[in-house]
């Protein structure tokens, strides 16, 4: 929702800057509309043409890295859950309770919206998996070794869970967004200065403002992979639940 509001504000600022300078140009005094003034304004604008491009590139790279990292960690987390179930099966009927609680956790996690949200119920179920696992007792050395392996996999799964939870709440500093918007607004304002007032130019500026706002919107959305139109699939956890049920 925040990204949508930011994108709309950016569109209004950029479009308003270009169309505003285009509208007031004819009302300025002659010395404000001279060729020297126009050249000076364009020279100042050229100083900012490169910086917004670099900043947008850095933001896009950061968002893409966040998206890929969270996606990878989500797959690793789902794999750890499957491995935990596989390590519990050789322990026999005594491990049925941890396996049942593990399945209950995965099913609850799939109901959480978004998946990364630390829901009290799902976190309680995950803790119960560990509690029931620690309560198991074995005398056979082979089963004790398998039990220790299962506990190790459980700890790894919990660690991986909190890793992608923390990564999924990425955001950009507000001053960074404000500086970028300021640069872009200045650029659009200089583009509208002394531009011909016709339908082609106006529609071009409006389309450009819309595309820039859409690009920034997608960048902001990619930094939060579990919300918005660009979000990660819950297929890894669905597959984990299917494997545990077998």
C-alpha positions in Angstrom: 0.0 0.0 0.0 2.9 2.4 0.8 4.5 1.7 -2.5 1.2 2.5 -4.3 1.0 5.9 -2.5 4.6 6.7 -3.2 4.2 5.8 -6.9 1.1 8.0 -7.2 2.8 11.0 -5.5 5.8 10.6 -7.8 3.6 10.5 -10.9 1.9 13.7 -9.8 5.1 15.5 -8.9 6.9 14.6 -12.1 3.9 15.2 -14.4 3.1 18.4 -12.5 6.7 19.7 -12.7 6.9 19.2 -16.5 3.4 20.5 -17.3 3.7 23.4 -14.7 6.9 24.8 -16.2 5.4 24.4 -19.7 2.4 26.4 -18.6 4.2 29.2 -16.9 6.9 29.7 -19.5 4.7 31.9 -21.6 3.9 34.2 -18.7 7.5 34.9 -17.7 9.2 38.2 -18.5 11.4 38.3 -21.6 14.7 38.1 -19.8 13.5 34.8 -18.1 12.8 33.3 -21.5 16.0 34.2 -23.2 18.3 31.7 -24.9 20.9 32.3 -22.2 18.4 31.4 -19.5 17.3 28.3 -21.3 20.9 27.1 -21.8 21.8 27.7 -18.2 18.7 25.8 -17.0 19.6 22.9 -19.3 23.2 22.8 -18.1 22.0 22.6 -14.5 19.7 19.8 -15.4 22.5 17.8 -17.1 24.3 17.6 -13.8 21.4 15.5 -12.5 20.7 13.2 -15.5 23.3 10.7 -14.4 22.7 10.6 -10.7 19.0 9.4 -10.8 20.0 6.7 -13.2 22.8 5.4 -10.9 20.5 5.6 -7.9 17.7 3.8 -9.6 20.2 1.1 -10.7 21.5 0.7 -7.2 17.9 0.4 -5.8 17.0 -2.1 -8.4 20.1 -4.2 -7.7 19.4 -4.1 -4.0 15.7 -5.1 -4.5 16.6 -7.9 -6.8 19.3 -9.2 -4.4 16.8 -9.2 -1.6 14.2 -11.0 -3.6 16.6 -13.7 -4.8 18.1 -14.1 -1.3 14.7 -14.5 0.4 13.5 -16.9 -2.3 16.7 -19.0 -1.8 16.3 -19.1 2.0 12.6 -20.0 1.7 13.6 -23.0 -0.5 16.3 -24.0 2.0 13.8 -23.7 4.9 11.3 -26.0 3.1 14.1 -28.4 2.4 15.2 -28.4 6.1 11.6 -29.3 7.1 11.6 -32.2 4.7 15.0 -33.4 5.9 13.7 -33.1 9.5 10.8 -35.3 8.7 13.1 -37.8 6.9 15.4 -37.9 9.9 12.4 -38.6 12.3 11.0 -41.5 10.3 13.7 -44.1 11.2 13.1 -43.4 14.9 9.8 -45.4 14.6 6.4 -44.8 16.3 8.0 -42.8 19.1 8.7 -40.0 16.7 5.1 -39.8 15.4 4.2 -36.9 17.7 7.0 -34.6 16.5 6.1 -35.5 12.9 2.5 -34.7 13.6 3.4 -31.3 15.1 5.7 -30.6 12.2 2.9 -31.2 9.7 0.6 -29.0 11.8 3.2 -26.2 11.7 3.7 -26.3 8.0 -0.1 -26.3 7.4 -0.5 -23.3 9.7 2.5 -21.5 8.1 0.7 -21.8 4.7 -2.3 -20.1 6.2 -0.3 -17.1 7.5 -0.6 -14.0 5.3 2.2 -13.3 4.5 4.2 -16.5 5.1 7.0 -14.4 6.7 4.7 -13.0 9.4 5.6 -14.3 12.8 2.2 -15.6 13.7 1.8 -16.5 17.3 0.1 -19.8 16.5 2.6 -20.9 13.9 5.6 -19.9 16.1 4.0 -21.9 19.0 3.6 -25.0 16.8 7.3 -24.7 15.7 8.4 -24.5 19.3 6.2 -27.5 20.1 8.1 -29.5 17.4 11.3 -28.8 19.3 9.8 -29.6 22.7 8.4 -32.9 21.6 11.7 -33.8 19.9 13.6 -33.1 23.1 11.3 -35.3 25.1 12.2 -38.4 23.1 14.3 -41.0 24.9 16.3 -43.8 23.3 18.7 -46.5 24.6 19.9 -47.7 21.2 23.1 -45.9 20.1 22.0 -45.9 16.5 18.7 -44.2 17.3 20.4 -41.8 19.6 22.7 -40.7 16.7 19.6 -40.3 14.5 17.9 -38.3 17.2 20.8 -36.0 17.6 20.8 -35.5 13.8 17.1 -34.6 13.9 17.7 -32.1 16.6 20.5 -30.5 14.6 18.3 -30.3 11.5 15.6 -28.7 13.6 17.9 -26.0 14.9 19.0 -25.3 11.4 15.4 -25.0 10.2 14.6 -22.5 13.0 17.6 -20.5 12.2 16.7 -20.5 8.5 13.1 -19.5 9.3 14.2 -16.4 11.1 16.8 -15.6 8.5 14.2 -15.2 5.7 11.7 -13.5 8.1 14.3 -10.8 8.8 15.3 -10.5 5.1 11.7 -10.2 3.9 11.1 -6.8 5.6 13.4 -4.8 3.4 12.9 -1.1 2.9 14.6 1.9 1.5 15.5 5.0 3.7 13.0 7.8 3.3 15.7 10.4 2.7 17.0 8.3 -0.2 13.6 8.3 -1.9 13.1 12.0 -1.3 16.4 12.9 -2.9 15.7 10.7 -5.9 12.2 12.2 -6.3 13.8 15.7 -6.0 16.3 15.0 -8.7 13.6 13.6 -11.0 11.3 16.5 -10.4 14.0 18.9 -11.3 14.7 17.0 -14.5 11.1 17.0 -15.5 10.7 20.6 -14.7 13.6 21.5 -17.0 12.3 19.3 -19.7 9.0 21.2 -19.7 10.7 24.6 -19.7 10.3 26.1 -23.1 8.8 22.9 -24.5 6.1 23.3 -27.2 2.6 23.0 -25.8 0.9 20.4 -27.9 -0.7 17.1 -27.4 2.3 15.0 -28.4 4.6 16.7 -26.0 2.1 16.6 -23.1 1.2 13.0 -23.6 4.9 12.1 -23.8 5.7 13.8 -20.5 2.6 12.1 -18.8 3.7 8.7 -20.1 7.3 9.2 -19.0 6.1 10.3 -15.5 3.9 7.2 -15.3 6.6 4.8 -16.4 9.2 6.3 -13.9 6.6 6.0 -11.1 5.8 2.4 -12.1 9.5 1.5 -12.1 10.0 2.9 -8.6 6.8 1.1 -7.5 8.1 -2.2 -8.7 11.5 -1.6 -7.1 9.8 -0.9 -3.7 7.6 -4.0 -4.1 10.5 -6.3 -4.9 12.1 -5.3 -1.6 9.1 -6.9 0.2 8.8 -10.3 -1.5 5.8 -11.5 0.4 3.4 -8.7 -0.5 2.2 -6.9 -3.7 2.1 -8.1 -7.3 5.7 -9.4 -7.2 5.8 -11.9 -4.4 7.3 -15.3 -3.8 5.3 -18.5 -4.2 4.4 -20.7 -1.3 5.1 -23.7 -3.4 8.2 -24.8 -1.4 6.1 -25.1 1.8 3.3 -26.8 -0.1 5.8 -29.4 -1.4 7.2 -29.8 2.1 3.7 -30.5 3.5 3.0 -33.1 0.7 6.3 -34.8 1.5 5.6 -34.9 5.2 2.1 -36.4 4.7 3.5 -39.4 2.8 
